[in-house]
C-alpha cells in the first residue's frame, strides 16, 4: 500500500499538467493550420471582405500575402521582405513594417516551438498515465483536458463576440513592444491584412480549437465508458 502513495501524488500532477499542456497544444494546432496559403485565400474569398482602397487587385493581394506568410515560416533574414519592390520601384514595405514583420516572425517561430513541445509533453503525460493509472485513467485525463480547453475557448469566444477590438489590441500589447504594430491604412500590411482578416483568423482559431476539443472529449468519454463497462463485467464474472 505504501508504494501507491507516491504514484497517486505523481499521477495527480500528471493530470494537472495534461490539463495545461493539452489546451495549448490544441490552440497552437489551430494556429498552425491557419499559417497556410489556403487560409489566406479562404479569408479573402469570404463575403463582404473589404477591397483595397489603394488599388491592390485580389491576385496581387494573394501574391504578396503568400510571400509574407512564407517569410514567417522560413529561415531567411528580413531582407527577404526588405528587398521586395513594386513595378514602379517603390519598396513594398517601409522600415516600420519590416520591424513588425521581424517581431511577428520571432513570435510565430517561438509559438511553433511551444506547439511541438506541448504536443510532446502531452504525449509523454498520456503514456505515463497509461503505464501507472491504466488506460481508463489516461482517457479520463484526456477528457478532463478537453473540458479545460472547451472552457477556455468558450470564454475567449465570448470575448471576441463582445469586444473583438479589446482582444485584438490586448493581444498586440502583450506580444509586441509599444505601438510598433500600428500602421497607416496606406501601408502594405494593412492593405493585405485589414482588421476584418484578423477577426476571421481569431474566430477560426477559437472555433478550430473547440472542434478539436469536442472530438477529443467525445472519443475519450466513449472510451472511458467502454473500459468501465468492461471492468464491471469482468468483476461480475470473477464474483
N, C-alpha and C positions, 0 to 999 in steps of 0.2 A: 504493500500500500504506500509506503513512504516514497518509493521510486516514482509514483504517479504525480506527486505534488509539483516537482519541477516541470514535468511535462505540461500539467494544467496551466501553470503560470506562463510558460513559453507559448503554448497554443493560444491562450487568450491574447497575448501580444501579437502573435502572427495574424489573428483575425482582425485586430485593430489596424495593423499595418496594411493588410489587404484592403480594408475599407478606405484607406487613404490613397494607396497606390493605384487601385483599380479605376476610380473616377478620373484621375489624372491621365491614366493610360487611354481610357476611352475618349476623353475630351481631345487629347492630342492626336488620336487616330482620326477624329473628325477634322481637325486642323490640317493634318497631312493630306487627307483626301481632297481638301479644298485647294491645296497648293498645286493645282494641275491646270493645264490649258482648258480642259473640258469644263471645269467650273467657271472659268472666266467667260467662256462662250455662252454657257448657260445663263449666267448672271446678266450678260449683255442682252441676251435674247428675251428676257422677261418683259411682260407688258409694261408700258409706261417708263421703261428705263430712259433716263434723260439723254437727249442728244447733246453733242458737244457744241456750245455756242460759239466756239472759236474755230470750228471747221474740220475737226477730225471726222473722217468717214468711218463707218464701222470696221471696214477692213484695216484701216490704219490703226484704229484703237486696238484691235486684236493683235496686229503685228508688234506694236510697241509694248503692249501688256505682256505678250509672250516673252519678250526679251527681258523685261523687268522681273518676271517670275523666274526665268532661267538663272538670272543673276543671284537671286535669293538662295538658290539650291546648289549652285556650283562653287568652285573654289577660286574663282577669278577675283582680282582686285577691283576697286571701284572704277578704274579706267575702263572696265568692260562697259559701263554706262557712260562714263565721262567722255569717252571718245565718240559717242554717237552724235550724228548731225542730221538735220533735216535736209531736204533737197536744196534749200537756199543757203546752206552753210551754217545756219544757226545751230547752236548746241541744243540737244533735246532736253537736257536737264541743267538747271543752274546749280550753283555751289550749295545752296541751302537744301535743295532736293537731293543732291548727291550725298550730303552729310546724313540726311534722314534715311536714305536707302542703305547706307552703310550700317546705321544703327539697326534698321529692320533686319538686315542680313544676319547680324550678330544675334539678335533676338530669335530669329527663326532657327538658326543653327543650334543655339542653346536649347530651344524648345524641342528640336528633333533629338538631341542627346538625352534630354529628360524623358522624352517619349520612349526611346529604346530602353532606358534604364528602368522606367516604371513597368514596362512590359516584362522585362527580365525579372524584376523584383516580384511582380505578381505571380509569374510562373513558378519561381522558387518557393514562394509562400504557399502556393497551392500544393506543390509537391511535398512540402513539409507537413501540411495538414493531412494529405493523403497517407503519408507514412505514419504519423503519430495520432491522428484523430479519425482515421479510416476515411473511405471515400465519401460517406454520407456527411461527415464533418466538413470536408473540403467543399462539397456542393453547397452546404448550408452557409459557409463563409462567403462563397461566391454570390449567393442570393443576397446576403447582407450588403456586400459591396455594390451590387446592382441597385439595391434600395437606397444606399447612400448617394449613389450617382443620380438617381431619379430625384431625390430630394434637392440636391444641389442645383441640378439643371432646372428643376421646377421654379426655384427661387430666381435663378438667372433669367428664365424666360419671362417671368412676371415683370422683372426689372426692365427687360428690353421692351416689353409691350407698354409699360407705364412711363418709362423715361429713358429712351434709347440715347438721347443726347448726353444725359448724365453718365451712362455706362461708357459711351464712346469716349468722352472727354476724360473720364476717370481712368480708363484703360491706358490712354496715352500719357497721362500724368504719372501713372505708376511705372510704366516701362520706358519712358523717354524723358530726357532732361529738358527742363524749361519749356520753351514754346517752339522747339526746333521742328515740330510736326505740323505747324501752321503754315499755310501757303496761300498765294493769290489764286483766284479762280482761273486765271490765265496760265498758271503753271501746269506743266505736263502731267505731274502726278494727279492733280485734281481733275484734269480733263480725262485721264484714263480711269481713275478710281474715285468718282464722286461719292458723296456720303451715302447715296442710295445703294451703291455697290457694297459698302461696308454693312449697311443694315441687313441686306440679304445674306452676307457672309456670316455675320454674328448669329442670325437666326438659324442658318443652315448648320453651323457648328453645334448649337444647342440641340436642335431637333435631331441631328445625326447622332449625337451622344445619347439622347433619350432613346432613340430607336435601338441602338446597341444594348443599352441597359435593360430595356424591356425584353429584348430577345434573350439576354443572359438570365434575367430573372425568371422568365417562363421556363427555360430549359433547366435551370438549377432547381426551381420549385418542383418540376416534374420528376427530376432525378431524386430529390430528397424524398418525395412521396413514394416512388418506386422502391427505393432502398429501405425505407422504413417499413413498407408493406412486406418486403421480402424478409426482413429481420423478424417481423411479427409472426409470419408464417413458420419460420424456422424455429422460433421459440415454442409455438404450438406443437410442432412435430416432436421436438425434443421432450416437451412435457408429456 
